[in-house]
Amino acid sequence: MYARQLFGYHTSVRFVLLAGFEAALCVLSMYLAVAIRLEEGVAQAQASFGPIGPKAFLFSMVILASLTSMGLYNPGFRENRRALTTRVAVGFTMGLVALSLLFYVFPSMFIGRGVVALTLCISFGGVMVMRTLFFLFVDEEQIKRRVL
């Protein structure tokens, strides 16, 4: 379970699993934000705004792409907690900008500013907790780069 080739690149399976769990967390945070923000519930919100699933998937993929662009799924990433928080915050900010552009280009994907803001807050907290647990339970020696 060390490294596999994915799209022509050697990728750590642990980081692929981390990305998958964070993507699922982002999808679930959209549903949670809709349930919290809109009193009528998820079913009624789907009647008003359309299906939540594609919007949650879009949110998840945009956030995942922005976190990837910040180098957060690189096995060589071994910085302190402050640098991790900064990179995640910048990644989420880049994701917010990208989502704003996508909502402008595809207005049918818009779900509301309050829901998006709440989703970002829930996702950010969840990603930080998940990353803390990941680096706590994964042996750091196994993810370090081996040099001959």
Phi and psi in degrees as GROMACS dihedral restraints (atoms count N, CA, C in turn):
[ dihedral_restraints ]
;  ai    aj    ak    al  type     phi  dphi    fc
    3     4     5     6     1   -94.9    20    10
    4     5     6     7     1   -73.5    20    10
    6     7     8     9     1  -139.6    20    10
    7     8     9    10     1   139.4    20    10
    9    10    11    12     1  -128.9    20    10
   10    11    12    13     1   162.9    20    10
   12    13    14    15     1   -91.1    20    10
   13    14    15    16     1   126.1    20    10
   15    16    17    18     1  -132.6    20    10
   16    17    18    19     1   117.4    20    10
   18    19    20    21     1    56.5    20    10
   19    20    21    22     1    35.5    20    10
   21    22    23    24     1    83.3    20    10
   22    23    24    25     1     3.1    20    10
   24    25    26    27     1  -119.0    20    10
   25    26    27    28     1   144.5    20    10
   27    28    29    30     1   -77.3    20    10
   28    29    30    31     1   123.3    20    10
   30    31    32    33     1  -128.1    20    10
   31    32    33    34     1   137.5    20    10
   33    34    35    36     1   -73.0    20    10
   34    35    36    37     1   130.1    20    10
   36    37    38    39     1   -62.7    20    10
   37    38    39    40     1   -34.4    20    10
   39    40    41    42     1   -61.2    20    10
   40    41    42    43     1   -41.4    20    10
   42    43    44    45     1   -73.7    20    10
   43    44    45    46     1   -29.6    20    10
   45    46    47    48     1   -67.5    20    10
   46    47    48    49     1   -41.7    20    10
   48    49    50    51     1   -64.0    20    10
   49    50    51    52     1   -41.2    20    10
   51    52    53    54     1   -60.1    20    10
   52    53    54    55     1   -44.0    20    10
   54    55    56    57     1   -63.2    20    10
   55    56    57    58     1   -40.3    20    10
   57    58    59    60     1   -63.8    20    10
   58    59    60    61     1   -43.1    20    10
   60    61    62    63     1   -66.7    20    10
   61    62    63    64     1   -38.5    20    10
   63    64    65    66     1   -69.2    20    10
   64    65    66    67     1   -34.4    20    10
   66    67    68    69     1   -64.6    20    10
   67    68    69    70     1   -44.3    20    10
   69    70    71    72     1   -63.4    20    10
   70    71    72    73     1   -38.3    20    10
   72    73    74    75     1   -62.6    20    10
   73    74    75    76     1   -40.3    20    10
   75    76    77    78     1   -66.6    20    10
   76    77    78    79     1   -38.8    20    10
   78    79    80    81     1   -64.5    20    10
   79    80    81    82     1   -47.3    20    10
   81    82    83    84     1   -65.9    20    10
   82    83    84    85     1   -32.0    20    10
   84    85    86    87     1   -67.2    20    10
   85    86    87    88     1   -31.2    20    10
   87    88    89    90     1   -64.7    20    10
   88    89    90    91     1   -44.9    20    10
   90    91    92    93     1   -64.0    20    10
   91    92    93    94     1   -40.1    20    10
   93    94    95    96     1   -65.3    20    10
   94    95    96    97     1   -42.1    20    10
   96    97    98    99     1   -64.1    20    10
   97    98    99   100     1   -39.4    20    10
   99   100   101   102     1   -63.7    20    10
  100   101   102   103     1   -42.7    20    10
  102   103   104   105     1   -65.4    20    10
  103   104   105   106     1   -36.5    20    10
  105   106   107   108     1   -76.7    20    10
  106   107   108   109     1   -47.3    20    10
  108   109   110   111     1   -74.6    20    10
  109   110   111   112     1   -42.1    20    10
  111   112   113   114     1  -101.4    20    10
  112   113   114   115     1   114.6    20    10
  114   115   116   117     1   -64.4    20    10
  115   116   117   118     1   -26.1    20    10
  117   118   119   120     1   -72.7    20    10
  118   119   120   121     1   -10.7    20    10
  120   121   122   123     1    96.4    20    10
  121   122   123   124     1   171.2    20    10
  123   124   125   126     1   -67.0    20    10
  124   125   126   127     1   -41.1    20    10
  126   127   128   129     1   -64.1    20    10
  127   128   129   130     1   -43.0    20    10
  129   130   131   132     1   -71.0    20    10
  130   131   132   133     1   -34.3    20    10
  132   133   134   135     1   -65.3    20    10
  133   134   135   136     1   -35.6    20    10
  135   136   137   138     1   -66.0    20    10
  136   137   138   139     1   -33.0    20    10
  138   139   140   141     1   -69.5    20    10
  139   140   141   142     1   -34.0    20    10
  141   142   143   144     1   -81.8    20    10
  142   143   144   145     1   -46.2    20    10
  144   145   146   147     1  -103.1    20    10
  145   146   147   148     1    -6.7    20    10
  147   148   149   150     1    93.8    20    10
  148   149   150   151     1  -178.6    20    10
  150   151   152   153     1   -61.2    20    10
  151   152   153   154     1   136.7    20    10
  153   154   155   156     1   -81.4    20    10
  154   155   156   157     1   -30.6    20    10
  156   157   158   159     1   -52.8    20    10
  157   158   159   160     1   -53.0    20    10
  159   160   161   162     1   -62.7    20    10
  160   161   162   163     1   -33.6    20    10
  162   163   164   165     1   -69.6    20    10
  163   164   165   166     1   -40.5    20    10
  165   166   167   168     1   -66.5    20    10
  166   167   168   169     1   -39.7    20    10
  168   169   170   171     1   -64.8    20    10
  169   170   171   172     1   -42.9    20    10
  171   172   173   174     1   -60.9    20    10
  172   173   174   175     1   -46.0    20    10
  174   175   176   177     1   -57.6    20    10
  175   176   177   178     1   -46.5    20    10
  177   178   179   180     1   -62.2    20    10
  178   179   180   181     1   -45.8    20    10
  180   181   182   183     1   -67.5    20    10
  181   182   183   184     1   -37.4    20    10
  183   184   185   186     1   -66.5    20    10
  184   185   186   187     1   -44.9    20    10
  186   187   188   189     1   -64.9    20    10
  187   188   189   190     1   -41.9    20    10
  189   190   191   192     1   -62.0    20    10
  190   191   192   193     1   -42.0    20    10
  192   193   194   195     1   -65.0    20    10
  193   194   195   196     1   -40.4    20    10
  195   196   197   198     1   -70.9    20    10
  196   197   198   199     1   -35.4    20    10
  198   199   200   201     1   -68.8    20    10
  199   200   201   202     1   -36.0    20    10
  201   202   203   204     1   -64.8    20    10
  202   203   204   205     1   -40.0    20    10
  204   205   206   207     1   -66.8    20    10
  205   206   207   208     1   -21.4    20    10
  207   208   209   210     1   -85.6    20    10
  208   209   210   211     1     0.3    20    10
  210   211   212   213     1    79.6    20    10
  211   212   213   214     1    21.9    20    10
  213   214   215   216     1   -80.9    20    10
  214   215   216   217     1   -10.0    20    10
  216   217   218   219     1  -108.9    20    10
  217   218   219   220     1    17.0    20    10
  219   220   221   222     1   -85.3    20    10
  220   221   222   223     1   124.9    20    10
  222   223   224   225     1   -60.9    20    10
  223   224   225   226     1   -19.8    20    10
  225   226   227   228     1   -81.6    20    10
  226   227   228   229     1    -0.8    20    10
  228   229   230   231     1   -74.3    20    10
  229   230   231   232     1   107.8    20    10
  231   232   233   234     1  -137.8    20    10
  232   233   234   235     1    64.8    20    10
  234   235   236   237     1  -107.6    20    10
  235   236   237   238     1   172.5    20    10
  237   238   239   240     1   -77.7    20    10
  238   239   240   241     1   177.7    20    10
  240   241   242   243     1   -62.0    20    10
  241   242   243   244     1   -38.2    20    10
  243   244   245   246     1   -65.6    20    10
  244   245   246   247     1   -43.0    20    10
  246   247   248   249     1   -67.0    20    10
  247   248   249   250     1   -37.3    20    10
  249   250   251   252     1   -63.1    20    10
  250   251   252   253     1   -46.8    20    10
  252   253   254   255     1   -62.1    20    10
  253   254   255   256     1   -40.4    20    10
  255   256   257   258     1   -64.3    20    10
  256   257   258   259     1   -44.4    20    10
  258   259   260   261     1   -65.4    20    10
  259   260   261   262     1   -40.6    20    10
  261   262   263   264     1   -65.8    20    10
  262   263   264   265     1   -42.1    20    10
  264   265   266   267     1   -63.1    20    10
  265   266   267   268     1   -42.9    20    10
  267   268   269   270     1   -66.4    20    10
  268   269   270   271     1   -38.6    20    10
  270   271   272   273     1   -61.8    20    10
  271   272   273   274     1   -43.1    20    10
  273   274   275   276     1   -67.9    20    10
  274   275   276   277     1   -35.4    20    10
  276   277   278   279     1   -65.0    20    10
  277   278   279   280     1   -43.8    20    10
  279   280   281   282     1   -62.2    20    10
  280   281   282   283     1   -39.0    20    10
  282   283   284   285     1   -63.5    20    10
  283   284   285   286     1   -38.7    20    10
  285   286   287   288     1   -64.1    20    10
  286   287   288   289     1   -41.8    20    10
  288   289   290   291     1   -63.7    20    10
  289   290   291   292     1   -45.0    20    10
  291   292   293   294     1   -63.9    20    10
  292   293   294   295     1   -40.8    20    10
  294   295   296   297     1   -64.2    20    10
  295   296   297   298     1   -39.4    20    10
  297   298   299   300     1   -60.4    20    10
  298   299   300   301     1   -42.8    20    10
  300   301   302   303     1   -65.7    20    10
  301   302   303   304     1   -41.5    20    10
  303   304   305   306     1   -66.1    20    10
  304   305   306   307     1   -37.2    20    10
  306   307   308   309     1   -67.5    20    10
  307   308   309   310     1   -31.1    20    10
  309   310   311   312     1   -71.8    20    10
  310   311   312   313     1   -41.8    20    10
  312   313   314   315     1   -73.6    20    10
  313   314   315   316     1   -40.0    20    10
  315   316   317   318     1  -119.2    20    10
  316   317   318   319     1    83.2    20    10
  318   319   320   321     1   -61.9    20    10
  319   320   321   322     1   -21.9    20    10
  321   322   323   324     1   -69.4    20    10
  322   323   324   325     1   -17.0    20    10
  324   325   326   327     1   -86.4    20    10
  325   326   327   328     1    -8.7    20    10
  327   328   329   330     1   -70.2    20    10
  328   329   330   331     1   140.0    20    10
  330   331   332   333     1  -125.4    20    10
  331   332   333   334     1    -8.8    20    10
  333   334   335   336     1   122.7    20    10
  334   335   336   337     1   143.5    20    10
  336   337   338   339     1   -65.4    20    10
  337   338   339   340     1   -41.3    20    10
  339   340   341   342     1   -63.5    20    10
  340   341   342   343     1   -40.9    20    10
  342   343   344   345     1   -67.3    20    10
  343   344   345   346     1   -41.6    20    10
  345   346   347   348     1   -64.8    20    10
  346   347   348   349     1   -43.6    20    10
  348   349   350   351     1   -63.4    20    10
  349   350   351   352     1   -43.9    20    10
  351   352   353   354     1   -66.4    20    10
  352   353   354   355     1   -38.4    20    10
  354   355   356   357     1   -62.9    20    10
  355   356   357   358     1   -42.7    20    10
  357   358   359   360     1   -61.3    20    10
  358   359   360   361     1   -43.0    20    10
  360   361   362   363     1   -65.4    20    10
  361   362   363   364     1   -45.2    20    10
  363   364   365   366     1   -64.2    20    10
  364   365   366   367     1   -44.0    20    10
  366   367   368   369     1   -64.9    20    10
  367   368   369   370     1   -42.6    20    10
  369   370   371   372     1   -60.4    20    10
  370   371   372   373     1   -47.6    20    10
  372   373   374   375     1   -61.9    20    10
  373   374   375   376     1   -42.7    20    10
  375   376   377   378     1   -65.3    20    10
  376   377   378   379     1   -41.1    20    10
  378   379   380   381     1   -64.9    20    10
  379   380   381   382     1   -40.4    20    10
  381   382   383   384     1   -66.3    20    10
  382   383   384   385     1   -41.4    20    10
  384   385   386   387     1   -65.1    20    10
  385   386   387   388     1   -43.2    20    10
  387   388   389   390     1   -64.3    20    10
  388   389   390   391     1   -41.0    20    10
  390   391   392   393     1   -67.8    20    10
  391   392   393   394     1   -37.5    20    10
  393   394   395   396     1   -62.0    20    10
  394   395   396   397     1   -46.1    20    10
  396   397   398   399     1   -65.8    20    10
  397   398   399   400     1   -38.0    20    10
  399   400   401   402     1   -60.1    20    10
  400   401   402   403     1   -50.0    20    10
  402   403   404   405     1   -74.8    20    10
  403   404   405   406     1   -17.6    20    10
  405   406   407   408     1   -76.6    20    10
  406   407   408   409     1   -39.7    20    10
  408   409   410   411     1   -95.5    20    10
  409   410   411   412     1   -22.2    20    10
  411   412   413   414     1   -87.1    20    10
  412   413   414   415     1   132.1    20    10
  414   415   416   417     1   -66.8    20    10
  415   416   417   418     1   119.7    20    10
  417   418   419   420     1   -63.7    20    10
  418   419   420   421     1   -29.5    20    10
  420   421   422   423     1   -65.6    20    10
  421   422   423   424     1   -29.3    20    10
  423   424   425   426     1   -77.8    20    10
  424   425   426   427     1   -23.4    20    10
  426   427   428   429     1   -99.4    20    10
  427   428   429   430     1    -3.5    20    10
  429   430   431   432     1   -72.8    20    10
  430   431   432   433     1   150.0    20    10
  432   433   434   435     1   -71.8    20    10
  433   434   435   436     1   134.7    20    10
  435   436   437   438     1   -97.6    20    10
  436   437   438   439     1   126.4    20    10
  438   439   440   441     1  -116.3    20    10
  439   440   441   442     1   132.2    20    10
